[in-house]
Amino acid sequence: MLTIIMILAGLVLLLFTGLPIFAGLSIFGGALLLGAPGGLTALTDIIFTKISMYVLVAIPLFAYMAHIMIRGRIVDDLYGTAYTLTRHLPGGVGIATILACMIFSAISGSSVATALTIGAVAIPQMIRYGYDPKIAYGLVAAGGTLGILIPPSGPMIIYGVATDTSIGGLFMAGLLPGLMLALIFMIATAFHQRHAKREKRATLRESGVAIRKSGWALLLPTLVLGGMYLGVFTATEAAAVGALLALFVATVIYRSVGIKEIWECAVEASRTSAMLFMILAGAAVFSHALTKMMIPQQIVQLVVSLDVSVFGFLLAMMLLIFILGMFLESIAIILITSPVILPVLVLLDINPIWYGVLLVINLELAMITPPVGMNLFTIKAVTNAPIGQIIRGSAPFVLLMMLGLALVLLFPQIAMWLPNRMLNPGV
């Protein structure tokens, strides 16, 4: 047990120095392998096998889809449609912000991109309608976290690769919890703004015009997720379909993206993907080192000796990940913890898809908890507001997300209902 703690503590301390994640994983894993017989001999084959997996094709394709849709400037239409449909409700502009975050999450797959893009449009609007600025900041910071839970999700792809879990199954499992969290945020916003002035309800004609205006943007996530659910295509194929449709919408329908932007989006998607592939290569080294040192087997033996229950183990892991999330980036947490706990999931018969959703909700919490909450700094970049004010505005949403995490922990079917009904989970 002491060896395990020392290894994990050593790696975390190394990453605290500011070393890039891929370098930290590679250097630390390589150092561990130096003491193992024949530890370095098969390293190139292990790295190549890890980063040449077919499922990883989804990463650049989903990234390209997101960049094209962001460059296509569809956010104004999405937000305008959401506001038209909700403006008569208490807290209508805040509810519209959550709705826009929810829809954009199904396009971007990124919390930071969602918070950045929606925040630039929604925060000034909420403040104009009398929202306390810190509440407006917290609402967008929390709404942005939906980007890694509502599919497509970059962290879910990484977790799926690290644990050999169906990406399609993970995507479907994240959908209902993501919608549930969005609903919790909306209810809390409506309650908080229950005495605020409301706008006149949109007419049927106004609603129809608004929906038609953003119809193509709404079609994209519907096609991608619906195709996966019905078994028409796998998650990897869905990424290709989504990228092609995004290109069509941005170039033919909106006509806001030209040859130059298409090329720039491809470069940005390639850069993002290359960074993730380097991290996966480093994780392959670290995981191989743990296997050589029989760390997973030791963890299993420890769990067996302590007779830990499923609920007790998950509660302990959620606490550990919450603490790690205050200091480490989400991808690092996935790749550090997954090789260690995977055998325990098998031992305790914990569905890796369910655990993956719990993990991602916890990583959402990490996005809005200091000192390294990425969405907090994203909102600061958008508004130039004091970071303390943003943190205070986000604090109530931390509690709401903990409520959502507890519900998925206590009622696994919230996550597992859709995956259990998929015709073809695929990859």
SVG drawing of the C-alpha trace seen along z (x, -y; Angstrom):
<svg xmlns="http://www.w3.org/2000/svg" viewBox="-49 -46 66 56">
<polyline fill="none" stroke="black" stroke-width="0.4" points="0.0,0.0 2.9,-2.4 4.4,-1.8 1.1,-2.7 0.8,-5.9 4.4,-6.9 4.0,-6.3 0.8,-8.4 2.1,-11.1 5.4,-11.3 3.6,-11.6 1.2,-14.3 4.1,-16.3 6.0,-16.0 2.9,-17.4 2.7,-20.3 6.0,-21.5 4.3,-22.7 5.7,-19.9 3.4,-19.0 1.2,-16.0 2.6,-13.9 6.1,-14.6 5.3,-13.9 3.7,-10.6 6.4,-9.5 9.3,-10.5 7.8,-9.1 6.7,-5.9 10.1,-5.5 11.9,-6.0 9.8,-3.3 10.5,-0.9 14.3,-1.3 14.1,0.8 12.0,3.5 13.6,6.4 13.1,5.9 10.8,2.9 11.9,0.7 12.2,3.4 8.5,3.4 7.8,-0.3 7.7,-1.4 5.2,1.3 3.1,0.5 2.9,-3.2 2.2,-2.5 -0.6,-0.1 -2.2,-2.6 -2.2,-5.6 -3.1,-3.7 -6.4,-2.5 -9.3,-3.0 -11.5,-4.6 -9.1,-7.5 -10.1,-8.7 -13.2,-10.2 -11.0,-12.8 -9.8,-14.9 -13.2,-14.5 -15.2,-15.7 -12.7,-18.5 -13.0,-19.5 -16.8,-19.5 -16.6,-21.8 -14.2,-24.3 -16.2,-24.5 -19.4,-25.2 -17.8,-27.8 -16.2,-29.6 -19.6,-29.4 -21.0,-31.8 -24.1,-29.7 -24.1,-30.6 -26.1,-33.8 -28.9,-31.9 -28.9,-29.1 -29.0,-31.6 -31.7,-33.7 -33.9,-30.6 -33.4,-29.5 -34.3,-33.0 -37.4,-33.3 -38.7,-30.0 -38.0,-30.8 -38.2,-34.6 -41.7,-34.4 -40.4,-32.1 -38.9,-33.3 -35.2,-33.7 -35.9,-33.2 -32.6,-34.7 -30.7,-32.4 -32.6,-29.4 -31.9,-30.3 -28.2,-30.4 -28.4,-26.9 -30.3,-25.7 -27.7,-27.2 -24.9,-25.6 -26.7,-22.3 -27.2,-22.4 -23.7,-23.8 -22.2,-21.0 -23.7,-18.5 -21.6,-20.2 -18.3,-21.2 -17.5,-18.3 -15.5,-20.9 -16.3,-22.6 -13.9,-25.5 -15.2,-26.1 -18.8,-26.0 -18.2,-28.5 -16.1,-30.8 -18.5,-30.8 -21.8,-31.1 -20.3,-33.4 -19.4,-36.0 -23.0,-36.2 -25.0,-35.4 -23.2,-37.2 -23.7,-40.8 -27.4,-39.9 -28.0,-38.5 -26.4,-41.5 -28.5,-43.8 -31.6,-42.0 -30.6,-42.7 -28.7,-39.6 -26.1,-39.9 -22.9,-39.7 -21.4,-36.9 -24.5,-34.8 -24.2,-35.3 -20.6,-34.3 -21.3,-31.2 -24.2,-30.2 -22.1,-30.2 -19.2,-28.5 -21.4,-25.7 -23.4,-25.5 -20.1,-25.2 -19.2,-22.0 -22.0,-20.2 -19.6,-20.2 -17.8,-17.1 -20.9,-15.2 -23.4,-15.7 -21.9,-13.8 -19.7,-14.1 -17.2,-14.3 -13.4,-14.3 -12.8,-13.0 -15.2,-10.1 -13.3,-9.1 -10.0,-9.2 -11.6,-7.1 -13.1,-4.7 -9.7,-4.1 -7.9,-3.8 -10.4,-1.2 -11.5,0.4 -15.1,-0.7 -17.6,-1.3 -17.4,-5.0 -21.0,-4.8 -22.2,-3.4 -20.4,-6.1 -21.9,-8.8 -25.5,-7.5 -24.8,-7.1 -23.8,-10.8 -26.9,-12.1 -29.6,-11.7 -27.4,-12.8 -26.4,-15.8 -30.0,-16.8 -30.8,-16.1 -28.0,-18.5 -29.2,-21.1 -32.7,-20.8 -31.4,-21.2 -29.6,-24.4 -32.7,-25.7 -34.9,-25.0 -32.4,-26.7 -32.2,-29.7 -36.0,-30.0 -36.3,-29.9 -33.5,-32.5 -35.1,-34.8 -38.7,-34.2 -39.4,-37.8 -37.6,-39.3 -39.4,-41.0 -40.6,-38.6 -40.9,-39.2 -44.0,-38.6 -44.5,-35.0 -43.4,-34.5 -46.2,-33.9 -46.4,-30.7 -45.1,-32.5 -42.1,-33.9 -41.2,-30.5 -41.5,-28.9 -39.2,-31.5 -36.7,-31.1 -36.6,-27.3 -36.4,-27.5 -33.5,-29.9 -31.4,-27.5 -32.8,-24.3 -29.6,-23.2 -27.6,-23.7 -30.2,-21.7 -30.1,-19.0 -26.4,-18.3 -26.5,-16.8 -29.9,-15.1 -28.4,-13.3 -25.1,-12.3 -26.8,-11.1 -29.8,-9.6 -27.7,-7.7 -25.6,-6.2 -28.7,-5.3 -30.4,-3.5 -27.3,-1.7 -27.0,-3.4 -23.4,-4.2 -20.8,-3.8 -19.3,-6.8 -16.3,-6.9 -18.6,-6.9 -20.8,-9.5 -17.8,-11.8 -17.3,-11.6 -21.0,-12.3 -21.0,-15.2 -17.9,-16.8 -19.3,-16.5 -22.7,-18.0 -21.0,-20.8 -19.0,-21.6 -22.1,-21.7 -24.0,-23.9 -21.2,-26.4 -20.3,-26.6 -23.6,-26.2 -26.3,-27.2 -24.7,-29.9 -22.0,-30.8 -19.8,-32.0 -16.8,-29.7 -14.5,-29.9 -11.5,-28.0 -9.2,-29.8 -11.3,-29.0 -11.7,-25.4 -7.9,-25.1 -7.5,-26.9 -10.1,-24.7 -8.2,-21.6 -5.0,-22.9 -6.6,-23.7 -8.2,-20.2 -4.9,-18.6 -3.1,-20.5 -5.7,-19.5 -5.6,-15.9 -1.8,-15.7 -1.7,-17.0 -4.1,-14.3 -2.3,-11.6 1.0,-12.6 -0.8,-12.4 -2.1,-9.0 1.5,-7.9 2.7,-9.0 -0.2,-7.3 0.7,-4.0 4.2,-4.2 2.9,-4.9 0.3,-2.2 2.9,0.3 5.1,-0.6 2.2,0.0 1.5,3.4 5.1,4.4 5.2,3.5 1.9,5.4 0.3,2.4 -3.3,3.2 -3.0,6.7 -1.9,5.2 -4.9,2.8 -7.2,5.8 -5.7,7.7 -6.1,4.7 -9.7,4.3 -10.3,8.0 -8.6,7.9 -10.6,4.9 -13.9,6.3 -14.9,3.0 -18.4,2.6 -19.3,1.2 -20.8,-1.9 -17.9,-2.4 -15.3,-2.0 -17.2,-4.5 -17.6,-7.0 -13.9,-6.8 -13.0,-7.2 -15.3,-10.2 -13.7,-11.9 -10.2,-11.2 -11.1,-12.5 -12.7,-15.6 -9.5,-16.4 -7.3,-15.6 -9.7,-17.8 -8.7,-20.8 -5.1,-20.6 -4.9,-18.5 -6.4,-18.7 -9.2,-16.2 -7.3,-14.2 -4.4,-13.7 -6.9,-12.4 -8.4,-9.9 -5.1,-8.5 -3.5,-8.4 -6.4,-6.6 -8.0,-4.4 -5.2,-1.8 -5.1,-1.4 -8.9,-1.0 -9.9,0.9 -9.2,4.3 -11.2,3.3 -14.2,2.4 -14.0,5.9 -13.6,7.4 -16.6,5.5 -18.7,6.0 -19.1,2.2 -20.2,1.3 -17.3,-0.7 -19.9,-2.8 -21.6,-3.8 -18.3,-4.5 -17.3,-6.6 -20.3,-8.9 -19.6,-9.3 -16.0,-10.1 -17.0,-12.7 -19.5,-14.5 -16.7,-14.7 -14.4,-16.1 -17.1,-18.7 -16.9,-19.8 -13.1,-20.2 -13.8,-22.7 -15.4,-25.2 -13.5,-24.5 -10.3,-26.5 -7.4,-26.7 -7.2,-25.1 -10.9,-25.3 -10.5,-25.9 -14.0,-27.4 -13.3,-29.9 -10.4,-31.3 -12.3,-31.1 -15.0,-33.4 -12.3,-35.7 -10.8,-35.9 -14.3,-36.7 -15.3,-39.3 -12.1,-40.4 -14.0,-40.1 -12.2,-39.5 -11.6,-35.7 -13.0,-35.8 -16.3,-37.1 -16.4,-34.3 -15.6,-31.7 -18.4,-33.0 -20.9,-32.9 -19.9,-29.3 -20.1,-28.0 -23.9,-27.3 -23.5,-25.3 -20.8,-23.1 -23.5,-22.0 -26.0,-21.4 -23.6,-19.3 -22.8,-17.3 -26.6,-16.7 -26.5,-15.4 -23.5,-13.2 -25.3,-11.7 -28.4,-11.0 -26.4,-9.1 -24.5,-7.2 -27.7,-6.2 -29.8,-5.5 -27.5,-4.0 -30.3,-3.7 -30.2,-7.4 -26.9,-6.7 -27.6,-3.1 -31.1,-3.3 -30.1,-4.6 -27.0,-2.4 -29.0,0.7 -31.4,-0.1 -28.9,-0.9 -29.1,1.3 -25.3,1.2 -23.0,-0.3 -20.0,0.0 -17.0,-2.2"/>
</svg>
